[in-house]
Amino acid sequence: MSDTTVDKLLFNKLLITTKRDELKKLSQDRTKLIRRLLKEGYSVVSISDIADISRQRVYKIIKKGNK
């Protein structure tokens, strides 16, 4: 394996780690926003339409956020 290939693989690993961290932060932000909308009186159906996710997914996000 050439040094260039090793470098590319290491860089790829770094990018995956970075993107994984960014995704985790975005998911946490989404949970907070969903909880805020619920407190403001939005229904799960409305939130699911806005976020383009299923109602079941909204409930799972809420449940996960309570842990």
C-alpha positions in Angstrom: 0.0 0.0 0.0 1.4 3.4 -0.9 1.8 6.3 1.5 -0.7 8.2 -0.6 -3.3 5.5 -0.1 -2.6 5.3 3.6 -3.0 9.1 3.9 -6.3 9.0 2.0 -7.6 6.3 4.3 -6.6 8.3 7.4 -8.2 11.4 6.0 -11.4 9.4 5.2 -11.4 8.2 8.8 -11.1 11.7 10.1 -14.0 12.9 7.8 -16.2 10.1 9.0 -15.5 10.9 12.6 -16.2 14.6 12.0 -19.4 14.0 10.1 -20.6 11.6 12.8 -20.0 14.3 15.5 -21.9 16.8 13.3 -24.8 14.4 12.9 -25.0 13.8 16.6 -25.1 17.6 17.2 -27.8 18.0 14.6 -29.9 15.2 16.1 -29.6 16.8 19.5 -30.7 20.1 18.1 -33.7 18.5 16.4 -34.7 16.9 19.6 -34.6 20.2 21.4 -36.6 22.0 18.6 -39.2 19.2 18.6 -39.6 19.5 22.4 -39.9 23.3 22.1 -42.6 23.0 19.5 -44.5 20.6 21.6 -44.3 23.0 24.5 -45.6 25.8 22.2 -48.7 23.7 21.4 -47.8 22.1 18.1 -49.2 18.6 17.6 -47.0 15.6 16.8 -48.8 15.4 13.4 -47.8 19.0 12.7 -44.2 18.4 13.7 -44.0 15.3 11.6 -45.2 17.2 8.6 -42.8 20.1 9.2 -39.8 17.8 9.7 -40.9 15.4 7.0 -40.7 12.4 9.3 -43.2 9.9 10.6 -45.3 10.5 13.7 -43.7 7.4 15.1 -40.2 8.9 14.6 -41.3 12.0 16.4 -42.4 9.9 19.4 -39.1 8.0 19.3 -37.1 11.2 19.3 -39.1 12.6 22.2 -38.6 9.3 24.1 -34.9 9.2 23.4 -34.6 12.8 24.5 -36.1 11.9 27.9 -33.3 9.4 28.6 
